[in-house]
Amino acid sequence: MSSQMKTRKFVAGCLVVLFICGGISYSILGFGSWIDADEGQAGLFRFDRWQIVEMARSILSGDFGFYSSRMIKVDMLSAPGGLYNYPPLTPLLEAPIVLASDLMDMDDAYLFNVSILPFILLTGLAAFLVAGVFERYTGKELTSDAVVLIAIFLFSGLLFYSVVKEGKFEGVVAFFGLLGMLALPERKILSGICFGLAMCTKQVAILFVIPTFFVLCNGRRYVDVLKWSLSLGLTVLLIMSPFLWGSGMERVYLSLSKNMDLFKIQENSAMGYLYKAIMLAGGGERPGIEEFLQLYANKLLILLCIVASFVFTVTRKITISTPERYFALLAFCSFTFITFGKFYTAGIYEVVPTFIFVLWAAASGETVFGAAILLLQSFFCCNWPLGFYKNEILLLLYFGAIIYIWHSSLRNGETMATLNPKP
């Protein structure tokens, strides 16, 4: 390893350590004044984290049936009751912290802050994995441009806003997804396990799984595809199995029924604006139009994106030996998903797609474009003073990213790096 490469790795590692240390300090010292039972908004934004803490307590007590119809009320934050509708890995990760806090009789307000520490740690490590995936797939040394992009992403505000301030755990999905990508060239079983862990954290991991499955199939090494798929499926089954016995099946059904909101039209998404336009044009006066749009529009859109990614994978001959196209496919699917389907201005669902985007920009040499998108995304998500224009500006930003990624993948199609996995 050259001294220059060691220096860049050292810098990238320092950036990750700074993010983790800063996040830990900020979470422990900076949240106390925000926890106020009279502030209903705090309860609405942080209800997911309290749910996770309560579910971890359920696991520690031997009760695996927290996918239930009962409403979970968090009086401290005046949060509304609701179903826990995420996979169970996150409460499992939280269980040791909850156990330690209960043994030490820790105040719930302090536990509320400390419970975010696994999310901060794994999100920081995910940023470091970007460097590892970059080197493994491209066979290149970690470039200064890649270090710059990682630094901008870590300190642009998006991660702190989503992970530290809001307590969201999409960074955990990114960690397991990137770890799966790192193992993919040589260790298909380990890769499948990592992708399975990502799926057991949150459903947004599908942004990694479906394109990767198509890419593996396109390589025509079907034994590897079978190993990867079986290890992924068995991982999901083993983690989910304790929650499926007895009445758990009914509870899972209730949870998944609620979680089908994933496919409903989000008001701030591109499909939401299209829906409003159709209604204003008189579509609501036609029988069945409104019901069809509400129930099927996003499902058809997501199906179309899956088909488009499959066609693009086959026609452009994308395999794990063509890393820039593989990363472009992941980035394209990710930004398409958040633009048309599940779009929030709070920077919540943008974390996983942005990790993928940083990886693509670093591998493709699109440093200026990547830095511009990261900074603009962070500014409009976190600091834009004119909130009523935020949605439209972010949607245009993501549309531009989708078009540019597609164009760049076609333009650079004949000059891509070849996979050169390191031992």
Secondary structure, 3 states (H helix, E strand, C coil): CCHHHHHHHHHHHHHHHHHHHHHHHHHHHHCHHHCCCCCHHHHHHHHHHHHHHHHHHHHHCCCCCCCCCCCCCEHHHCECCCCCCCCCHHHHHHHHHHHHHHHCCCCHHHHHHHCCHHHHHHHHHHHHHHHHHHHHHHCCCCCHHHHHHHHHHHHCCHHHHHHHHCCCCHHHHHHHHHHHHHHCCCCHHHHHHHHHHHHCCCHHHHHHHHHHHHHHHHCCCHHHHHHHHHHHHHHHHHHHHHHCCCCHHHHHHHHHHHHHHHHCCCCCCHHHHHHHHHHHCCHHHCCCHHHHHHHHHHHHHHHHHHHHHHHHHHHCCCCCCCHHHHHHHHHHHHHHHHHHHCCCCCCCCCHHHHHHHHHHHHHHCCHHHHHHHHHHHHHHHHCCCCHHHHHHHHHHHHHHHHHHHHHHHHHCCCCCCCCCCCC
